[in-house]
């Protein structure tokens, strides 16, 4: 795999007609990866950077998958006495069906099955975020996505996504080969890294979207945290 440039090879999860049990196994394993490799900690860090002392907040995740990121945020907000409501958006009805089973989120979350670009808000969320979502898109689609996020939130947005690096690629390929029982994860986890970003690529995308004030921070293990905050 040549990692000098982003790969645009489609992941298996981007296909249609995947059996529900296969998506379910994929989502369970992605949650484990986020737990063990620090992905949820980075998502919490993104929220912290945009809260600015607020104790009541509405957070929207695009490409929410099985809702594991929202569950991690809710647990953190409860510990910090922050009142939070969520909107979770995903284009795959199987992902939302899986997410709706999470009891911890049931009284806190509105679920939407749709392309995020087709969603309109009566009241805009304070914060919009995505995790491991952006690398599914072309650069041109990402520029539009960054602009959409900026236009549809009142406080700011953040992105948690993969740093394209040879060590990350080979490490996750080996780990999933040894421990994963999901053919989706075994194929898509290393491919996701190949579809990921260098810091300079993020900076270029943000500049093309007209959002140069956004920050790009490298995070362990091989992630970037991109944050944009509206002026108070």
Secondary structure as GFF3:
##gff-version 3
##sequence-region A 1 232
A	DSSP	three_ten_helix	12	14	.	.	.	ID=ss1
A	DSSP	alpha_helix	20	36	.	.	.	ID=ss2
A	DSSP	alpha_helix	39	51	.	.	.	ID=ss3
A	DSSP	beta_strand	56	62	.	.	.	ID=ss4
A	DSSP	alpha_helix	68	79	.	.	.	ID=ss5
A	DSSP	beta_strand	83	90	.	.	.	ID=ss6
A	DSSP	alpha_helix	93	99	.	.	.	ID=ss7
A	DSSP	three_ten_helix	103	105	.	.	.	ID=ss8
A	DSSP	beta_strand	109	113	.	.	.	ID=ss9
A	DSSP	three_ten_helix	116	118	.	.	.	ID=ss10
A	DSSP	beta_strand	125	131	.	.	.	ID=ss11
A	DSSP	three_ten_helix	134	136	.	.	.	ID=ss12
A	DSSP	alpha_helix	139	152	.	.	.	ID=ss13
A	DSSP	beta_strand	153	162	.	.	.	ID=ss14
A	DSSP	alpha_helix	166	179	.	.	.	ID=ss15
A	DSSP	alpha_helix	183	194	.	.	.	ID=ss16
A	DSSP	alpha_helix	199	208	.	.	.	ID=ss17
A	DSSP	beta_strand	215	219	.	.	.	ID=ss18
A	DSSP	beta_strand	223	229	.	.	.	ID=ss19
###
